[in-house]
Amino acid sequence: MLTTSAGQATLAVLAGQSAPASQNPTAIGLFNLGYQLGGAFGPAIAALVVLGG
């Protein structure tokens, strides 16, 4: 849990730094959306891949 939290915070800072200052809120918001969608859909996709379905 600690690694996940630290990783998300670190990557959010990198996402904010890679965008122009005027677009920082949008970049961080899109990063968080992708992070959460990965957690929501990742297990289902992994199960489909492993089970070959």
PDB file of N, CA, C and O in Angstrom:
ATOM      1  N   MET A   1       0.823  -1.176   0.000  1.00  0.00           N
ATOM      2  CA  MET A   1       0.000   0.000   0.000  1.00  0.00           C
ATOM      3  C   MET A   1       0.874   1.249   0.000  1.00  0.00           C
ATOM      4  O   MET A   1       0.574   2.231  -0.679  1.00  0.00           O
ATOM      5  N   LEU A   2       1.947   1.198   0.762  1.00  0.00           N
ATOM      6  CA  LEU A   2       2.852   2.345   0.830  1.00  0.00           C
ATOM      7  C   LEU A   2       3.497   2.599  -0.532  1.00  0.00           C
ATOM      8  O   LEU A   2       3.621   3.745  -0.962  1.00  0.00           O
ATOM      9  N   THR A   3       3.904   1.528  -1.205  1.00  0.00           N
ATOM     10  CA  THR A   3       4.531   1.682  -2.515  1.00  0.00           C
ATOM     11  C   THR A   3       3.553   2.244  -3.530  1.00  0.00           C
ATOM     12  O   THR A   3       3.928   3.093  -4.338  1.00  0.00           O
ATOM     13  N   THR A   4       2.322   1.794  -3.506  1.00  0.00           N
ATOM     14  CA  THR A   4       1.316   2.295  -4.434  1.00  0.00           C
ATOM     15  C   THR A   4       1.057   3.776  -4.207  1.00  0.00           C
ATOM     16  O   THR A   4       0.983   4.548  -5.163  1.00  0.00           O
ATOM     17  N   SER A   5       0.922   4.172  -2.959  1.00  0.00           N
ATOM     18  CA  SER A   5       0.668   5.576  -2.657  1.00  0.00           C
ATOM     19  C   SER A   5       1.845   6.456  -3.042  1.00  0.00           C
ATOM     20  O   SER A   5       1.666   7.525  -3.626  1.00  0.00           O
ATOM     21  N   ALA A   6       3.046   6.006  -2.714  1.00  0.00           N
ATOM     22  CA  ALA A   6       4.240   6.783  -3.052  1.00  0.00           C
ATOM     23  C   ALA A   6       4.439   6.848  -4.563  1.00  0.00           C
ATOM     24  O   ALA A   6       4.835   7.882  -5.100  1.00  0.00           O
ATOM     25  N   GLY A   7       4.165   5.748  -5.239  1.00  0.00           N
ATOM     26  CA  GLY A   7       4.307   5.725  -6.695  1.00  0.00           C
ATOM     27  C   GLY A   7       3.329   6.654  -7.374  1.00  0.00           C
ATOM     28  O   GLY A   7       3.690   7.358  -8.317  1.00  0.00           O
ATOM     29  N   GLN A   8       2.096   6.665  -6.907  1.00  0.00           N
ATOM     30  CA  GLN A   8       1.099   7.544  -7.512  1.00  0.00           C
ATOM     31  C   GLN A   8       1.478   9.003  -7.293  1.00  0.00           C
ATOM     32  O   GLN A   8       1.350   9.816  -8.209  1.00  0.00           O
ATOM     33  N   ALA A   9       1.933   9.341  -6.119  1.00  0.00           N
ATOM     34  CA  ALA A   9       2.319  10.719  -5.837  1.00  0.00           C
ATOM     35  C   ALA A   9       3.515  11.137  -6.687  1.00  0.00           C
ATOM     36  O   ALA A   9       3.542  12.240  -7.232  1.00  0.00           O
ATOM     37  N   THR A  10       4.487  10.267  -6.796  1.00  0.00           N
ATOM     38  CA  THR A  10       5.680  10.582  -7.590  1.00  0.00           C
ATOM     39  C   THR A  10       5.329  10.755  -9.061  1.00  0.00           C
ATOM     40  O   THR A  10       5.784  11.702  -9.701  1.00  0.00           O
ATOM     41  N   LEU A  11       4.531   9.856  -9.592  1.00  0.00           N
ATOM     42  CA  LEU A  11       4.163   9.940 -11.000  1.00  0.00           C
ATOM     43  C   LEU A  11       3.237  11.122 -11.278  1.00  0.00           C
ATOM     44  O   LEU A  11       3.275  11.683 -12.373  1.00  0.00           O
ATOM     45  N   ALA A  12       2.411  11.508 -10.312  1.00  0.00           N
ATOM     46  CA  ALA A  12       1.559  12.688 -10.492  1.00  0.00           C
ATOM     47  C   ALA A  12       2.411  13.950 -10.589  1.00  0.00           C
ATOM     48  O   ALA A  12       2.103  14.846 -11.375  1.00  0.00           O
ATOM     49  N   VAL A  13       3.462  14.025  -9.808  1.00  0.00           N
ATOM     50  CA  VAL A  13       4.378  15.172  -9.899  1.00  0.00           C
ATOM     51  C   VAL A  13       5.045  15.199 -11.263  1.00  0.00           C
ATOM     52  O   VAL A  13       5.163  16.264 -11.869  1.00  0.00           O
ATOM     53  N   LEU A  14       5.480  14.052 -11.754  1.00  0.00           N
ATOM     54  CA  LEU A  14       6.101  13.998 -13.078  1.00  0.00           C
ATOM     55  C   LEU A  14       5.116  14.368 -14.179  1.00  0.00           C
ATOM     56  O   LEU A  14       5.489  15.029 -15.148  1.00  0.00           O
ATOM     57  N   ALA A  15       3.860  13.947 -14.038  1.00  0.00           N
ATOM     58  CA  ALA A  15       2.842  14.307 -15.028  1.00  0.00           C
ATOM     59  C   ALA A  15       2.609  15.816 -15.028  1.00  0.00           C
ATOM     60  O   ALA A  15       2.437  16.422 -16.086  1.00  0.00           O
ATOM     61  N   GLY A  16       2.602  16.414 -13.849  1.00  0.00           N
ATOM     62  CA  GLY A  16       2.422  17.859 -13.758  1.00  0.00           C
ATOM     63  C   GLY A  16       3.594  18.627 -14.315  1.00  0.00           C
ATOM     64  O   GLY A  16       3.407  19.687 -14.912  1.00  0.00           O
ATOM     65  N   GLN A  17       4.801  18.118 -14.136  1.00  0.00           N
ATOM     66  CA  GLN A  17       5.990  18.804 -14.637  1.00  0.00           C
ATOM     67  C   GLN A  17       6.134  18.679 -16.147  1.00  0.00           C
ATOM     68  O   GLN A  17       6.749  19.538 -16.779  1.00  0.00           O
ATOM     69  N   SER A  18       5.585  17.634 -16.729  1.00  0.00           N
ATOM     70  CA  SER A  18       5.746  17.430 -18.163  1.00  0.00           C
ATOM     71  C   SER A  18       4.776  18.273 -18.992  1.00  0.00           C
ATOM     72  O   SER A  18       4.935  18.384 -20.208  1.00  0.00           O
ATOM     73  N   ALA A  19       3.788  18.860 -18.349  1.00  0.00           N
ATOM     74  CA  ALA A  19       2.804  19.691 -19.046  1.00  0.00           C
ATOM     75  C   ALA A  19       3.114  21.166 -18.794  1.00  0.00           C
ATOM     76  O   ALA A  19       3.742  21.507 -17.791  1.00  0.00           O
ATOM     77  N   PRO A  20       2.680  22.035 -19.695  1.00  0.00           N
ATOM     78  CA  PRO A  20       2.831  23.466 -19.433  1.00  0.00           C
ATOM     79  C   PRO A  20       2.091  23.867 -18.156  1.00  0.00           C
ATOM     80  O   PRO A  20       1.123  23.217 -17.761  1.00  0.00           O
ATOM     81  N   ALA A  21       2.548  24.928 -17.524  1.00  0.00           N
ATOM     82  CA  ALA A  21       1.980  25.343 -16.232  1.00  0.00           C
ATOM     83  C   ALA A  21       0.479  25.571 -16.305  1.00  0.00           C
ATOM     84  O   ALA A  21      -0.235  25.289 -15.342  1.00  0.00           O
ATOM     85  N   SER A  22      -0.006  26.071 -17.419  1.00  0.00           N
ATOM     86  CA  SER A  22      -1.441  26.345 -17.540  1.00  0.00           C
ATOM     87  C   SER A  22      -2.267  25.064 -17.621  1.00  0.00           C
ATOM     88  O   SER A  22      -3.474  25.088 -17.379  1.00  0.00           O
ATOM     89  N   GLN A  23      -1.629  23.955 -17.958  1.00  0.00           N
ATOM     90  CA  GLN A  23      -2.351  22.694 -18.107  1.00  0.00           C
ATOM     91  C   GLN A  23      -2.047  21.691 -17.001  1.00  0.00           C
ATOM     92  O   GLN A  23      -2.424  20.525 -17.115  1.00  0.00           O
ATOM     93  N   ASN A  24      -1.375  22.115 -15.935  1.00  0.00           N
ATOM     94  CA  ASN A  24      -1.044  21.206 -14.836  1.00  0.00           C
ATOM     95  C   ASN A  24      -2.275  20.548 -14.219  1.00  0.00           C
ATOM     96  O   ASN A  24      -2.272  19.331 -14.029  1.00  0.00           O
ATOM     97  N   PRO A  25      -3.329  21.301 -13.898  1.00  0.00           N
ATOM     98  CA  PRO A  25      -4.501  20.630 -13.303  1.00  0.00           C
ATOM     99  C   PRO A  25      -5.096  19.564 -14.221  1.00  0.00           C
ATOM    100  O   PRO A  25      -5.506  18.501 -13.754  1.00  0.00           O
ATOM    101  N   THR A  26      -5.145  19.840 -15.511  1.00  0.00           N
ATOM    102  CA  THR A  26      -5.680  18.874 -16.464  1.00  0.00           C
ATOM    103  C   THR A  26      -4.786  17.640 -16.553  1.00  0.00           C
ATOM    104  O   THR A  26      -5.282  16.513 -16.590  1.00  0.00           O
ATOM    105  N   ALA A  27      -3.480  17.849 -16.586  1.00  0.00           N
ATOM    106  CA  ALA A  27      -2.547  16.722 -16.674  1.00  0.00           C
ATOM    107  C   ALA A  27      -2.658  15.825 -15.442  1.00  0.00           C
ATOM    108  O   ALA A  27      -2.676  14.600 -15.564  1.00  0.00           O
ATOM    109  N   ILE A  28      -2.731  16.426 -14.270  1.00  0.00           N
ATOM    110  CA  ILE A  28      -2.835  15.632 -13.048  1.00  0.00           C
ATOM    111  C   ILE A  28      -4.186  14.925 -12.980  1.00  0.00           C
ATOM    112  O   ILE A  28      -4.267  13.782 -12.532  1.00  0.00           O
ATOM    113  N   GLY A  29      -5.243  15.600 -13.424  1.00  0.00           N
ATOM    114  CA  GLY A  29      -6.559  14.972 -13.440  1.00  0.00           C
ATOM    115  C   GLY A  29      -6.621  13.785 -14.383  1.00  0.00           C
ATOM    116  O   GLY A  29      -7.185  12.747 -14.038  1.00  0.00           O
ATOM    117  N   LEU A  30      -6.046  13.928 -15.574  1.00  0.00           N
ATOM    118  CA  LEU A  30      -6.032  12.813 -16.522  1.00  0.00           C
ATOM    119  C   LEU A  30      -5.165  11.666 -16.020  1.00  0.00           C
ATOM    120  O   LEU A  30      -5.490  10.497 -16.229  1.00  0.00           O
ATOM    121  N   PHE A  31      -4.059  12.004 -15.355  1.00  0.00           N
ATOM    122  CA  PHE A  31      -3.226  10.953 -14.767  1.00  0.00           C
ATOM    123  C   PHE A  31      -4.007  10.166 -13.725  1.00  0.00           C
ATOM    124  O   PHE A  31      -3.977   8.936 -13.719  1.00  0.00           O
ATOM    125  N   ASN A  32      -4.703  10.870 -12.850  1.00  0.00           N
ATOM    126  CA  ASN A  32      -5.481  10.191 -11.813  1.00  0.00           C
ATOM    127  C   ASN A  32      -6.612   9.363 -12.411  1.00  0.00           C
ATOM    128  O   ASN A  32      -6.917   8.279 -11.915  1.00  0.00           O
ATOM    129  N   LEU A  33      -7.234   9.864 -13.470  1.00  0.00           N
ATOM    130  CA  LEU A  33      -8.279   9.096 -14.143  1.00  0.00           C
ATOM    131  C   LEU A  33      -7.713   7.803 -14.706  1.00  0.00           C
ATOM    132  O   LEU A  33      -8.295   6.735 -14.516  1.00  0.00           O
ATOM    133  N   GLY A  34      -6.588   7.888 -15.394  1.00  0.00           N
ATOM    134  CA  GLY A  34      -5.966   6.691 -15.946  1.00  0.00           C
ATOM    135  C   GLY A  34      -5.531   5.711 -14.876  1.00  0.00           C
ATOM    136  O   GLY A  34      -5.647   4.498 -15.049  1.00  0.00           O
ATOM    137  N   TYR A  35      -5.031   6.237 -13.773  1.00  0.00           N
ATOM    138  CA  TYR A  35      -4.593   5.396 -12.662  1.00  0.00           C
ATOM    139  C   TYR A  35      -5.769   4.627 -12.074  1.00  0.00           C
ATOM    140  O   TYR A  35      -5.666   3.430 -11.805  1.00  0.00           O
ATOM    141  N   GLN A  36      -6.876   5.315 -11.877  1.00  0.00           N
ATOM    142  CA  GLN A  36      -8.053   4.669 -11.300  1.00  0.00           C
ATOM    143  C   GLN A  36      -8.725   3.713 -12.279  1.00  0.00           C
ATOM    144  O   GLN A  36      -9.216   2.659 -11.874  1.00  0.00           O
ATOM    145  N   LEU A  37      -8.753   4.067 -13.560  1.00  0.00           N
ATOM    146  CA  LEU A  37      -9.323   3.149 -14.543  1.00  0.00           C
ATOM    147  C   LEU A  37      -8.481   1.886 -14.673  1.00  0.00           C
ATOM    148  O   LEU A  37      -9.013   0.801 -14.907  1.00  0.00           O
ATOM    149  N   GLY A  38      -7.176   2.027 -14.524  1.00  0.00           N
ATOM    150  CA  GLY A  38      -6.308   0.855 -14.534  1.00  0.00           C
ATOM    151  C   GLY A  38      -6.628  -0.083 -13.389  1.00  0.00           C
ATOM    152  O   GLY A  38      -6.634  -1.303 -13.555  1.00  0.00           O
ATOM    153  N   GLY A  39      -6.893   0.489 -12.229  1.00  0.00           N
ATOM    154  CA  GLY A  39      -7.268  -0.333 -11.082  1.00  0.00           C
ATOM    155  C   GLY A  39      -8.628  -0.969 -11.230  1.00  0.00           C
ATOM    156  O   GLY A  39      -8.881  -2.053 -10.704  1.00  0.00           O
ATOM    157  N   ALA A  40      -9.517  -0.281 -11.961  1.00  0.00           N
ATOM    158  CA  ALA A  40     -10.870  -0.803 -12.140  1.00  0.00           C
ATOM    159  C   ALA A  40     -10.926  -1.892 -13.218  1.00  0.00           C
ATOM    160  O   ALA A  40     -11.565  -2.926 -13.025  1.00  0.00           O
ATOM    161  N   PHE A  41     -10.260  -1.659 -14.345  1.00  0.00           N
ATOM    162  CA  PHE A  41     -10.355  -2.584 -15.468  1.00  0.00           C
ATOM    163  C   PHE A  41      -9.189  -3.561 -15.564  1.00  0.00           C
ATOM    164  O   PHE A  41      -9.299  -4.587 -16.236  1.00  0.00           O
ATOM    165  N   GLY A  42      -8.076  -3.258 -14.903  1.00  0.00           N
ATOM    166  CA  GLY A  42      -6.892  -4.108 -14.980  1.00  0.00           C
ATOM    167  C   GLY A  42      -7.125  -5.545 -14.571  1.00  0.00           C
ATOM    168  O   GLY A  42      -6.731  -6.454 -15.300  1.00  0.00           O
ATOM    169  N   PRO A  43      -7.755  -5.784 -13.426  1.00  0.00           N
ATOM    170  CA  PRO A  43      -7.978  -7.185 -13.034  1.00  0.00           C
ATOM    171  C   PRO A  43      -8.864  -7.952 -14.018  1.00  0.00           C
ATOM    172  O   PRO A  43      -8.632  -9.135 -14.267  1.00  0.00           O
ATOM    173  N   ALA A  44      -9.858  -7.296 -14.568  1.00  0.00           N
ATOM    174  CA  ALA A  44     -10.734  -7.974 -15.534  1.00  0.00           C
ATOM    175  C   ALA A  44      -9.970  -8.314 -16.817  1.00  0.00           C
ATOM    176  O   ALA A  44     -10.122  -9.403 -17.370  1.00  0.00           O
ATOM    177  N   ILE A  45      -9.162  -7.382 -17.274  1.00  0.00           N
ATOM    178  CA  ILE A  45      -8.383  -7.625 -18.488  1.00  0.00           C
ATOM    179  C   ILE A  45      -7.348  -8.724 -18.239  1.00  0.00           C
ATOM    180  O   ILE A  45      -7.138  -9.588 -19.090  1.00  0.00           O
ATOM    181  N   ALA A  46      -6.704  -8.687 -17.068  1.00  0.00           N
ATOM    182  CA  ALA A  46      -5.726  -9.722 -16.739  1.00  0.00           C
ATOM    183  C   ALA A  46      -6.392 -11.098 -16.673  1.00  0.00           C
ATOM    184  O   ALA A  46      -5.817 -12.088 -17.127  1.00  0.00           O
ATOM    185  N   ALA A  47      -7.585 -11.161 -16.117  1.00  0.00           N
ATOM    186  CA  ALA A  47      -8.299 -12.445 -16.048  1.00  0.00           C
ATOM    187  C   ALA A  47      -8.634 -12.950 -17.440  1.00  0.00           C
ATOM    188  O   ALA A  47      -8.516 -14.146 -17.708  1.00  0.00           O
ATOM    189  N   LEU A  48      -9.048 -12.066 -18.325  1.00  0.00           N
ATOM    190  CA  LEU A  48      -9.342 -12.482 -19.698  1.00  0.00           C
ATOM    191  C   LEU A  48      -8.097 -13.003 -20.398  1.00  0.00           C
ATOM    192  O   LEU A  48      -8.155 -13.996 -21.123  1.00  0.00           O
ATOM    193  N   VAL A  49      -6.978 -12.337 -20.181  1.00  0.00           N
ATOM    194  CA  VAL A  49      -5.745 -12.768 -20.820  1.00  0.00           C
ATOM    195  C   VAL A  49      -5.281 -14.122 -20.273  1.00  0.00           C
ATOM    196  O   VAL A  49      -4.883 -15.002 -21.036  1.00  0.00           O
ATOM    197  N   VAL A  50      -5.334 -14.279 -18.963  1.00  0.00           N
ATOM    198  CA  VAL A  50      -4.851 -15.522 -18.340  1.00  0.00           C
ATOM    199  C   VAL A  50      -5.765 -16.693 -18.673  1.00  0.00           C
ATOM    200  O   VAL A  50      -5.295 -17.795 -18.955  1.00  0.00           O
ATOM    201  N   LEU A  51      -7.072 -16.450 -18.638  1.00  0.00           N
ATOM    202  CA  LEU A  51      -8.021 -17.532 -18.892  1.00  0.00           C
ATOM    203  C   LEU A  51      -8.249 -17.774 -20.385  1.00  0.00           C
ATOM    204  O   LEU A  51      -8.911 -18.739 -20.767  1.00  0.00           O
ATOM    205  N   GLY A  52      -7.702 -16.902 -21.221  1.00  0.00           N
ATOM    206  CA  GLY A  52      -7.811 -17.091 -22.663  1.00  0.00           C
ATOM    207  C   GLY A  52      -9.217 -16.874 -23.192  1.00  0.00           C
ATOM    208  O   GLY A  52      -9.590 -17.426 -24.227  1.00  0.00           O
ATOM    209  N   GLY A  53     -10.000 -16.065 -22.478  1.00  0.00           N
ATOM    210  CA  GLY A  53     -11.387 -15.892 -22.873  1.00  0.00           C
ATOM    211  C   GLY A  53     -11.616 -14.698 -23.656  1.00  0.00           C
ATOM    212  O   GLY A  53     -12.749 -14.431 -24.057  1.00  0.00           O
TER     213      GLY A  53
END
